[in-house]
Amino acid sequence: MLRAGSAWYMFFEVENHPSQVGEIGLATSLDGRKWRYERIVLSEPFHLSYPHVFAWNGDYYMIPESYQAGGARLYRATEFPYCWEYLATLIEHPVLVDGTIFRHGADWWMFAETDPAHKQDCLRLFYSRDLLGPWQEHRCNPIIHGDSSRSRPAGRVVRDNGRLVRFAQNCRPEYGTAVRAFEVLELTREAYRERELSHAPILGPGAEHWNRLGMHHIDAHELSPGHWVACVDGR
């Protein structure tokens, strides 16, 4: 979700049943509550999901999950929010899932789940001085290994009262069960530390049909000090 001008724009995966791949759809809203579906804005021969959209230096960019194409692909809007062009592959990796980019200090950073067996239990961290690279692996990689309850990214990294908060999927007992929040305590090119902010997941299975099997994504935006709005999903 992204606010631009007087409107909100929400990008999300839409399953194309004939091709059985994900495409990126768009909905718009003036108040963040009532939404209107617009259309598909990005499709490729391979699967797309988890569209991470952000603004930088006057342009709008998108990094969708596109591991079937062999890495983290960057797209730039030629006509926001409807038209997008492929710009570059930032990180080439055989399995790079749900790449979550953010800026901290003078560098760009990206979390991504990278387990080749698709067990959702291996988190890696990458960094670059420039958005287009070159991107490098963090010296502590993998920063999480063998733990599917906190490895796979679950949404945009947010800044709250000066602290960075990372959201992670709890993939136990299965993919997309819940979302956990972690405060990043130390983030440099040499070190990484974090701690969980709550003993219970901040999102999880609910009582209604749309989320009774789980919840695995949150995108939170601070409108004013202490006042947030977020979009979430459910299974």
Secondary structure, DSSP 8 states (H G I E B T S, - for coil): -EEETTEEEEEEEEEETTTTEEEEEEEEESSSSS-EEEEEEE--SS--EEEEEEEETTEEEEEEE-GGGTEEEEEEEEETTTEEEEEEEEEE-SS-EEEEEEEETTEEEEEEE--TT--S-EEEEEEESSTT---EE-TT-SSEES-TTS-SB-S--EEETTEEEEEEEE-SSSTT-EEEEEEEEEESSS-EEEEES-SS-SB---SSGGGTT----EEEEEEETTEEEEEE---
